[in-house]
Amino acid sequence: MVNISARIEEKLFLSLIFYLLSSIFLLANSEVRLMGLILDEQQKELENVTIRYYYPGLNLASEVKSGKGGSWQIPLPRIGPWYLEFKKSGFETKKVFVLVSRELDPELIPKVMLHRIKGLIETADFQNRLAKADGLLEKGLWTEALISYQKLLSDYPEAFGLIYLLGLGYWKSGEYEAALDYFSQTLEKMPDFIPAILACGDAYLKLGKVDLAKYQYSQIDLNRVNDPVLCYEVGLRYLNMAYGDFSLKCLQRALQLQPNFVDAYYYLGLLYLSRGDFKSAVRILQQYLFFDCQSDRAVQVNQLIALVRIRM
């Protein structure tokens, strides 16, 4: 005789499993809209800013432009860690990390401030020509971009900010010696200009001069930096060069500035593991899971914690 009650319970159980799996799938793949404003140092709204957004480790990337009043809105196709990159001609590029969830506060990133590159001219002629040169660089037309920057610098010799942009042009074209020369000239004019300090260090790395790269990165005073992504990226540079103490300070500073920066937790945990400090590694990786327990990396982190505890 068929046990009808047992069959009903089995169907209910399978329905519940299907519902839970479906909920998890929808949660990981549902769209969330992120929005905010872009301003300059004078609190002026910036229109036509390119905002590139990407999900690390996956082939998920796109871009939008800021609209009237500096407003922007991004449709993110899934929850998890996202990076936003804000670019506009004449301004320093700004990167932002955001951990997206279904309960995302629309005011999470209410304002993003872009800083003008010092040593550029505000006239319409200069700005129009600069935008064209920057556009050539973005399209990968290195030679044309470099010629445009050089001509602009010839016409406006007081615009020393162009020296940095020339360095970027040579960097992107793979001419690292020339790029290093221009970045070094930039630092003679602007010793505290962090993008040039980083670029100098990166050029030294490309040229195999690790000690000089380390020296350049060390010129950044972390206590005066309020950009968590910048601290994180410098920390990864040190980590790749096997300078653990310096990497540790950078990653800790990134987390001090942005406590939900899960990528910083991840690499800090790996750094502790490489040092054999299993207790600290588990503590940091557990903090990772406090903020992210649903991504593919969260599964990896759980497995890593389990393995480390066997060793403890």
N, C-alpha and C positions, 0 to 999 in steps of 0.2 A: 504493500500500500504506500502511495506517494505521500511524503510528509509535506503537505501544502505550506504549513507554517515555516518550515525550514527553507522552502523555495522562495517564499516571500521575503524572508530575512536576507537570503542570498542576493535577491534582486535589489533590495534596498541598500545592501552593502556595496554592490557594484555601482549602483547609481550614485552613491555618496562618493566613491572613489573617482568616478568620472567627473562629478561636479568639482571636486577639489582640484583634480588635474587641470580641468578646463579653467578654473579660477586662476591657478598659478600661471598658465599659459597667457591668459588675457592680461594678468597683472604685469607680466614681463614684456608684453608686446603692445600694450595700449598706448595711445598717443597722449602726451602731456604737452600743454602749451606754456612756454616760458616767455616772459615779457619784461620790459624795463625801458630805461632811458639812457642815452649816451650824451655826456656833457664834456666840455673842455674845462680848463682850470678856472675860467671866469664864469662857470655855470651856464655857458651858452650851449643850447641844444645843437647837436651835430647830426646833420642829415647825410645820406648817401655813404654811410660807413659800411664797409663789407664785414659781415659777421659769418665766419666759417665755424661750423660746429661739427664735432666728430666724437665717436664712441671708441675709446682705445681697444685695440685687439679685434675689432670687427670692421667689416667694410661698410660702415655707416658714416657718411659725411655729406654735408651739403653746405650751402651758404645762402644768406639773405642780405638785404640792404636795410639800413635804418631809414625810416620815413620822416614825414613831417613832424617837426617838434622833437626830433631825435629819438622817437619811439621805435621800438623793435619788438618783434614777436616771432618765436621759433616753434614750429611743431616738431617735438621730439618723438620719434616712433616707438621708444621703449624707455622704461625706467632704468636707473643705474648711473654710473659715472660718465659725465660728459665734459668735454673741454670746449670753450668758446674762445675764438680768436677775433679780436676787433682790429681792423686795419683801415686807415685813411691816409691819403697823401699828406705829408707834412707833419704827421703825428707818430709817436712811438707806438709800436704794436703792443696790444694788451691782451693777455691770456687770463681766462677765468675758469676755475673748476667748479662744477656744480653736481651734487648728488641728487638725482631726480627720483622722486617717489610719487605714488598716486595722490598723496596728500600734500603735494607741493604747494607752498605758499606763493601766490603770484607775485608777491613783493620780495621774494627771496633775493633777487638781484635788482633792486629798484633803480639803481644808478651805476653806470660804469663811467669812470672819468678817464679821458685820454689826454696825454701830455704832448704839447707841441715839441718838435725837435728844435732845440735852440740853434741860433745862427742861420735862420731862414728869413726870407723877406716876405712882407705881408702884401706887397702890391699885386694887382690883378694879373699883370703880365708874368711876373715870377711864378705865382701860384698856378696859372694855367699851363705854363711850360713845365713846371715841376710835375703836375698831375700827368701830363703826357709822357714824361720820362719814366715816372713810376709805373705807368700803364705798360710801357714797353718792357720794363723789367719783369712785371707780373706775367707777361705773355712769353717770357723766355727769350726775348730778342736782346741778348746781352750787348752785342756790339752797338746796336742802335741806341740802347739806353745809356751806355757809357759815353757815347758821343754827345748825346743830349745833355747829360750831367756836366760834361766837360765844357760844352759851349755855354751852359747856364752859369757855371762858375767863372768862366772867362768874362761874361757880361756883368756878373755880380760877384766880384772877388771878395767882398765883405761877407758873403753868405757861406761861412765856414761849415755850416751844417751839411752842405753838399759833399764835404770830404767824407763824412760817414756813409752817405748814400753811394758814393763812388766805391767805397770799400765793400758795401753790400753787393754792388754790381759785379765786382771782380770775384767776390766770394761765390756768388751763384754761378759764375761762368767757370769756376774751378781754378782760378788763378790765385792761389792762396798767399803766395809771397806778395803780390801786388795788393791784395786785400789787407794783409797784415800791415803793410806800409801805410795805407790810408787810415786804418783803424788806429794805428799808433799816432798819426798826425792829429786825428780827432781828439785823442786823449791829451795831447799837448794843449789843445784849445779848451777841452772840457774834461778835466781829470776825474770828475765824479760821475761821468755819463755811463751808467751801468750797461746799456746795450753795447757800447763800444768795448767796455772791459770784457764782457762775455765773448764778444766777437773776436777780440784779440786772443783770448784763451783758446777759443775754438780753432782759430787759425794755427796757433802753435801746435795744437793736437794733430791737426791735419798734416803738419810738417814734421811730426814725430818728436816734438820738443816738449815732453811731458812736464818736466820741472818748470819750464817757463809758463806753461799753461796753468799749472797749479799756482804759481806766483800771481798770475793775473787774476784768477778766481778769488784768491785770498785778499785782493784789494777791495772786495765788496764787504762792507760792514753790515752784517746781518741784523744787528740791533737797530739799524736805521732803515732797514727794508721792511715794508709793510705789504709786500706782494707774496702770498703763499706759493703761487705757481713758480715764481722766480726762485724762491728758496728751494723748492722741490727739484727744479731742473738743475740748479747748481749742485744739489745733493747727489743727483744721479750722475753728474759729470765726475764728481769726486769718487763715487762708488765704482764707476767704470775704470777709474785710474787706480783703484785699490787704496784710496786714502780714506780709511774708515772713520777716523776721528772727525775729519772735516765733514764727511757725509752725514755723520750722526748729528752734528750741530745744525746742519742745513735742514734735515728732515724734521728734527724736533722744532725748529723755528717755524717751518711750514705748518705743523700741527698746532703750534701755539697760536698762529694767526687764523687757521681754519680747522677747527677740531673735527670736522667730518670729512677731511681729505683722505679718503680711503687708500688712494694710491701711495700716499706717503706712509701710512701705517704698514702697507704691504712690504715696501722696500726696507723700511726700518726693521720690521720683523725678520726679513731675510738677512739683514746686516747683523742683527743679534745672533741669528743662527750660525752665520759664518764665523762668529767669534766664540761659539760654544756656550753662549749665555742663554741657555734654553728657557730659564724662568722668565727672563725679560722678553724673549721671543714670543712665548705663549701669551704673556700679558698684552703685548702690542697686537698680536693677531686676534686676540679676543676682542680688543677694542675695534679692530676692523669689522668683525662680525656684528658688533653692536649697531654699526651704521649700515652695513650691507650684509644681509643674510640670504639674498635671493639670486645674486648673479652667478655666472659660471665660475668666476674666481672665488666666490664665497665657498663653493663646494671644495675647491682646491685648498683653500685656507683651513677648512674643517679637517680635511684629510691630513694636512701638514701638522696641525695641532695634535691630532691623534698619534702620528708617528713620533713627534717630539716628546710627547708624554711617555712613550715607551722607553725613550732614552734617558729620561730624567730619573 
